[in-house]
Amino acid sequence: MDKESVWLGPLRGPVRMAAMGFSGLTALIFIWLMISQFLFDDAIGMHEMIRPEGRPLVLVMLLSMGATMLLGAIYFSDTQGMIEPQPAGFFDVVTLVTSRMAMFLTPSA
């Protein structure tokens, strides 16, 4: 993905690294939660993922998933596709980011 930056400029690299970092953190927490299902009787289950009160690991997992999605959408919206017009303003960029987020979330639903 060495395409030219459309609107991020020099922040393209740090945004990519932050997205990869949060993605790695999310993966590590997911692996730990899966392993803990087999090792502990009071493992974190679906109920705790829906209601994370009193479980800081669940809150960190949900926040890292959200940060991964947001930073990934920001990074991938910084390129211009063949049929996409050049972003002309703030709302064009917001539309690009939210459309990328919708594309990421559709397969996971």
Secondary structure, 3 states (H helix, E strand, C coil): CCCCCCCCHHHHHHHHHHHHHHHHHHHHHHHHHHHHHHHCCCCCCHHHHHCCCCCHHHHHHHHHHHHHHHHHHHHHCCCCCCCCCCCCCHHHHHHHHHHHHHHHHHHHC
